[in-house]
């Protein structure tokens, strides 16, 4: 189970991967998962594919396109 802070960090990594990943399928999947994680109970229903996307986004560690002010 993830805390709210951890969930926010995961969503940030997924959004960065969605912005920057050259593979459109992966980028779209990251974007969709980040959006779905806005629903609090969704965090408790992660599939194996969801976990793989989260691990991928963490490994890539993309930075956002725009600097966060």
C-alpha positions in Angstrom: 0.0 0.0 0.0 1.3 3.4 -1.0 1.1 6.5 1.0 -0.4 9.6 -0.6 3.1 11.1 -1.0 4.4 8.0 -2.6 1.4 8.0 -4.9 2.1 11.6 -5.9 5.7 10.7 -6.7 4.6 7.8 -8.8 2.2 9.9 -10.7 4.9 12.5 -11.3 7.3 9.9 -12.7 4.5 8.5 -14.9 3.6 11.9 -16.2 7.3 12.7 -17.1 7.5 9.4 -18.9 4.3 10.1 -20.7 5.8 13.5 -21.9 9.2 12.2 -22.9 9.1 8.6 -23.8 9.6 8.1 -27.6 7.4 5.0 -27.6 3.8 6.2 -28.0 2.3 3.0 -26.6 4.4 3.3 -23.4 3.8 7.1 -23.2 0.0 6.6 -23.5 -0.1 3.8 -21.0 1.9 6.0 -18.5 -0.4 8.9 -19.0 -3.5 6.7 -18.5 -2.2 5.1 -15.4 -1.2 8.5 -13.9 -4.7 9.7 -14.6 -6.3 6.6 -13.1 -4.2 7.0 -9.9 -6.2 10.2 -9.2 -8.8 7.8 -7.9 -7.6 6.8 -4.3 -8.8 3.2 -4.4 -7.0 2.6 -7.7 -3.7 2.5 -5.9 -4.8 -0.7 -4.2 -5.7 -2.4 -7.5 -2.4 -2.3 -9.3 -2.0 -5.0 -12.0 1.3 -6.5 -13.0 1.4 -4.3 -16.0 0.8 -1.2 -13.8 3.7 -2.2 -11.6 5.9 -2.7 -14.7 5.0 0.7 -16.0 5.8 2.3 -12.6 9.2 0.5 -12.5 9.9 1.6 -16.1 9.1 5.2 -15.3 11.4 5.0 -12.2 14.2 3.5 -14.1 14.0 6.1 -16.9 13.8 9.0 -14.4 12.7 11.5 -17.0 12.7 15.1 -16.1 9.6 17.2 -16.9 9.7 19.2 -20.2 9.0 22.4 -18.3 10.8 23.4 -15.2 8.6 23.2 -12.1 8.4 26.7 -10.5 
